[in-house]
Amino acid sequence: MKKQEQDSFLQTLKTRFEQNLNRHPDIPWADVQAKLENNPNALKSLQAMEATEGEPDVIGLDPKTGAIIFCDCAKESPTGRRSLCYDRAALDARKENKPTGSAVEMAEEMGIALLTEDQYRALQELGEFDAKTSSWLATPPGLRALGGAIFGDFRYGRVFVYHNGVQSYYAARGFRGLLRV
């Protein structure tokens, strides 16, 4: 990323950070910026999150490692990451009407992780996300081995986590990513 592009992108992140201080109390922007300026891979991942309309923002600090935690904070599941089945095996198993890709693979390409169920529930404490959409979640291996995957949404004032076959995909289902810097 060229210096001018980096500065512009950092300004976008800073503006979002300042507009949503409730998501990251007690974390100064200067600390966030310093970590980002020293980590071009993190900037690349955040830029990919932004390009797919995830609106990444800081949602916390890992108390064990000191890592700053970014998450997609778009009101609905990022539009550039919808209509995906869960993983490569599910994509390969589909015989007809294949989606363009899988959530797990796209997350890996972006350098981010799908949210776990606990992380998704914690995100919902910061606002109401996925009131009209849903998001694939990192699925426990035992459930995945049985051919299923989990996704979450927010309806009727509460968080719901459901299951689906991994081969399914919907125009209103994407995934949210998490990045530790």
C-alpha atoms as one frame of an Amber mdcrd trajectory, in Angstrom:
protein
   0.000   0.000   0.000   1.395   3.393  -0.969   1.917   5.955   1.786  -0.942
   8.170   0.563  -3.352   5.194   0.383  -2.257   4.060   3.835  -2.803   7.518
   5.317  -6.254   7.757   3.731  -7.233   4.303   4.966  -5.944   5.008   8.479
  -8.082   8.167   8.471 -11.142   6.092   7.548 -10.437   3.716  10.426  -9.766
   6.597  12.816 -13.053   8.303  11.914 -14.999   5.086  12.515 -13.069   4.531
  15.770 -13.944   8.036  17.011 -17.609   7.690  16.022 -17.987   4.455  18.005
 -16.066   4.965  21.234 -18.500   2.692  23.095 -16.962  -0.289  21.257 -13.492
   0.310  22.667 -13.433   2.373  25.856  -9.994   3.002  27.288  -8.150   2.194
  24.033  -6.420   5.277  22.610  -6.317   5.697  18.831  -2.567   6.432  18.989
  -1.954   2.866  20.237  -4.085   1.421  17.445  -2.377   3.502  14.778   1.111
   2.598  16.017   0.322  -1.121  15.809  -1.181  -0.767  12.352   1.692   1.285
  10.957   4.089  -1.474  12.036   2.008  -4.287  10.565   1.426  -4.110   6.785
  -0.258  -7.540   6.767  -2.863  -6.321   9.249  -3.502  -3.252   7.122  -3.946
  -5.468   4.083  -6.475  -7.637   5.956  -8.350  -4.599   7.241  -8.421  -3.136
   3.751  -9.935  -6.400   2.468 -12.542  -6.208   5.235 -13.326  -2.622   4.216
 -13.441  -3.437   0.480 -16.102  -6.091   1.119 -18.127  -3.579   3.177 -17.398
  -5.036   6.592 -16.686  -1.667   8.236 -13.957  -3.015  10.541 -13.547  -1.359
  13.913 -11.762  -2.006  17.189 -13.921  -3.998  19.606 -11.444  -4.745  22.362
  -8.028  -5.628  23.631  -6.824  -9.162  24.326  -5.801  -9.081  28.003  -3.338
 -11.968  27.576  -1.459 -10.795  24.485  -2.218  -7.077  24.329  -3.460  -7.528
  20.757  -6.000  -5.045  19.493  -9.101  -6.847  18.244 -10.850  -5.684  15.078
 -14.197  -7.017  13.882 -16.622  -6.312  11.056 -19.120  -3.860  12.500 -21.355
  -3.267   9.473 -24.986  -3.279  10.552 -25.699  -6.266   8.283 -23.461  -9.112
   7.138 -20.878  -7.626   4.725 -22.359  -7.460   1.223 -19.098  -8.438  -0.450
 -19.057 -11.719   1.493 -22.521 -13.147   0.950 -23.894 -16.088  -1.030 -21.068
 -18.364   0.093 -21.285 -21.929   1.340 -19.368 -22.763   4.504 -16.061 -24.323
   3.328 -14.209 -25.846   0.352 -15.482 -29.380   0.969 -19.053 -28.071   0.864
 -18.351 -26.123  -2.312 -16.793 -29.151  -4.005 -19.735 -31.357  -2.976 -22.316
 -29.079  -4.579 -23.323 -30.445  -7.953 -25.595 -27.625  -9.168 -25.944 -23.894
  -8.615 -22.536 -23.560  -6.991 -21.844 -20.314  -5.176 -18.738 -18.333  -6.067
 -16.821 -19.544  -3.024 -16.811 -20.437   0.640 -16.720 -18.391   3.827 -13.796
 -20.277   5.370 -11.619 -19.921   2.271 -12.434 -16.260   1.777 -11.597 -15.516
   5.406  -8.263 -17.311   5.046  -7.464 -15.354   1.872  -8.242 -12.125   3.723
  -6.104 -13.114   6.708  -9.012 -13.025   9.156 -10.993 -15.581  11.164 -14.708
 -16.289  11.236 -16.258 -15.315  14.553 -16.937 -18.071  17.039 -20.368 -18.270
  18.640 -19.019 -16.602  21.796 -17.370 -13.803  19.805 -20.581 -13.264  17.849
 -22.608 -12.979  21.046 -20.031 -10.548  22.470 -20.246  -8.425  19.314 -24.019
  -8.228  19.764 -23.397  -6.620  23.173 -21.943  -3.632  21.259 -24.976  -3.112
  19.018 -27.626  -4.901  17.011 -26.011  -6.662  14.055 -27.601  -8.929  11.423
 -31.213  -7.880  12.005 -31.988  -8.597   8.331 -29.101 -10.923   7.422 -27.169
 -13.770   9.016 -23.499 -14.681   9.342 -21.693 -18.021   9.182 -19.793 -18.738
  12.397 -16.721 -20.859  13.057 -18.202 -24.300  13.510 -16.971 -26.883  16.037
 -15.219 -29.797  14.252 -17.674 -32.414  15.567 -20.644 -30.600  14.068 -18.775
 -29.963  10.824 -17.900 -33.670  10.585 -21.631 -34.410  10.609 -22.166 -32.097
   7.626 -23.449 -29.056   9.482 -22.326 -25.525  10.248 -23.666 -22.762  12.465
 -24.723 -19.209  11.727 -26.156 -16.401  13.792 -28.484 -13.438  13.505 -30.338
 -10.939  15.685 -34.138 -11.097  15.757 -36.837 -10.160  18.260 -34.338  -8.452
  20.536 -32.054 -11.470  20.942 -29.240 -13.424  19.320 -30.100 -16.705  17.629
 -27.587 -19.346  16.569 -28.848 -21.987  14.162 -27.475 -24.801  12.053 -27.575
 -25.525   8.337 -26.013 -27.946   5.923 -22.574 -26.659   4.921 -23.495 -26.704
   1.246 -26.309 -24.195   1.689 -25.910 -20.560   0.783 -28.223 -17.581   0.804
 -28.106 -14.069  -0.604 -28.599 -12.691   2.904 -25.934 -14.840   4.613 -22.296
 -13.863   4.717 -19.685 -13.884   7.429 -18.041 -11.486   9.843 -14.330 -11.548
  10.423 -12.049 -10.997  13.379  -8.449  -9.779  13.265  -5.960  -9.518  16.124
  -3.169  -6.970  15.677
